[in-house]
């Protein structure tokens, strides 16, 4: 019974009368005394505000640590993703810009340094936009006229040779095995097959199969094709015909003819029949135009 | 407490800290008797609560904290005699007591403190949670994960032991 009351006392649930009952015993009086005295004590060292402040600090420190650990753990994954991203970026920014002129088309555009390029039909230029200011180099397939802004070296690479200039106007023609460079202004250097020549303004050079076949003086400031006329100097028939095909978008078949036959002259880009006549007549050739079979040029 | 409350929210976390830190501190202090150790253990427990805030709903925070804190305490190498020092809450009523009485009271206090140290951890913890922290048996039973009957037993044993030691029996 007393035990029960003791616990009631300790739980602060005892009534006055019950307490008096409890106090009747000396032992329980002692217990009450001890209990009461202990209740007077306080635990030292507790300052809620201070503890909260310390806690906040520790929390922040742990969060930083956790982030670091997290990074470290996944380092490989992050590295892989990073490498892919960087590679992707470099790939994309290093992709070359390609400009092309299709059949019966002429196309002009500016390079990042304001150099101007005019493409003849069926031609293509490839260059890297982002590295242009460091290195002016482009590759050419076909024919293009260049008006190069003053600055560092400017290179036109073709499969048959390289043309290097410094602020000038020139025309480069690279078709089949016919490599024809004309300089209208300034100075041009042509590198081909291990050789190097300089081409001053008003001069042009024709290189076929890796060697010079002709050097001649030229007049004018721009090539004929920019005025809608294709001019040829001792050009093989096959190349003349190929140019006509490009300018008009037609198919021309040479029937039993020597395609290496040479032609000097010009044809217009504006009238197919007139063009065909200007080529065929001097060579004593005839032509037929068939809607299905296209154009056939044959001998007499 | 609304069920949407999340301990991950700073305000909720602070509220939990405010209501439970003192008792938790006492609880650990009763066990280890070292101020800085108790402070560290309490901080550790609350940090763990923060780290696991997504998994611990506010109504489970108390048992989480006590469990974590206790485990942390057990992990610490503590094979030293625990000396508890207690500060008296209210000063004695000087006017009414004779010097003799005051001296006796001081003596008694000292004896009591020592005797408390000599209790088993189980007895001491339960006893002080009731006496100093003012917790009822039911709450003590809940926190210590024992029955109310077991709490009663520890309380009785504590008082018996204390009385015997103080009275030099």
HADDOCK unambig.tbl for C-alpha pairs under 7 A between the chains (distance, minus, plus):
assign (segid A and resid 7 and name CA) (segid B and resid 152 and name CA) 6.90 0.50 0.50
assign (segid A and resid 11 and name CA) (segid B and resid 136 and name CA) 5.45 0.50 0.50
assign (segid A and resid 11 and name CA) (segid B and resid 137 and name CA) 6.81 0.50 0.50
assign (segid A and resid 30 and name CA) (segid B and resid 163 and name CA) 6.86 0.50 0.50
assign (segid A and resid 31 and name CA) (segid B and resid 159 and name CA) 6.02 0.50 0.50
assign (segid A and resid 31 and name CA) (segid B and resid 163 and name CA) 6.92 0.50 0.50
assign (segid A and resid 35 and name CA) (segid B and resid 131 and name CA) 6.84 0.50 0.50
assign (segid A and resid 38 and name CA) (segid B and resid 131 and name CA) 6.27 0.50 0.50
assign (segid A and resid 38 and name CA) (segid B and resid 132 and name CA) 6.93 0.50 0.50
assign (segid A and resid 39 and name CA) (segid B and resid 131 and name CA) 4.75 0.50 0.50
assign (segid A and resid 39 and name CA) (segid B and resid 132 and name CA) 5.02 0.50 0.50
assign (segid A and resid 40 and name CA) (segid B and resid 88 and name CA) 5.73 0.50 0.50
assign (segid A and resid 40 and name CA) (segid B and resid 89 and name CA) 5.33 0.50 0.50
assign (segid A and resid 40 and name CA) (segid B and resid 90 and name CA) 6.77 0.50 0.50
assign (segid A and resid 41 and name CA) (segid B and resid 86 and name CA) 5.58 0.50 0.50
assign (segid A and resid 41 and name CA) (segid B and resid 87 and name CA) 5.51 0.50 0.50
assign (segid A and resid 41 and name CA) (segid B and resid 88 and name CA) 4.62 0.50 0.50
assign (segid A and resid 41 and name CA) (segid B and resid 89 and name CA) 5.41 0.50 0.50
assign (segid A and resid 41 and name CA) (segid B and resid 132 and name CA) 6.33 0.50 0.50
assign (segid A and resid 42 and name CA) (segid B and resid 86 and name CA) 5.84 0.50 0.50
assign (segid A and resid 42 and name CA) (segid B and resid 87 and name CA) 5.31 0.50 0.50
assign (segid A and resid 42 and name CA) (segid B and resid 88 and name CA) 6.07 0.50 0.50
assign (segid A and resid 42 and name CA) (segid B and resid 89 and name CA) 5.69 0.50 0.50
assign (segid A and resid 42 and name CA) (segid B and resid 132 and name CA) 6.36 0.50 0.50
assign (segid A and resid 43 and name CA) (segid B and resid 26 and name CA) 6.35 0.50 0.50
assign (segid A and resid 43 and name CA) (segid B and resid 86 and name CA) 5.83 0.50 0.50
assign (segid A and resid 43 and name CA) (segid B and resid 87 and name CA) 6.62 0.50 0.50
assign (segid A and resid 44 and name CA) (segid B and resid 35 and name CA) 6.88 0.50 0.50
assign (segid A and resid 44 and name CA) (segid B and resid 86 and name CA) 6.55 0.50 0.50
assign (segid A and resid 44 and name CA) (segid B and resid 87 and name CA) 6.40 0.50 0.50
assign (segid A and resid 45 and name CA) (segid B and resid 35 and name CA) 5.53 0.50 0.50
assign (segid A and resid 55 and name CA) (segid B and resid 43 and name CA) 5.66 0.50 0.50
assign (segid A and resid 59 and name CA) (segid B and resid 47 and name CA) 6.23 0.50 0.50
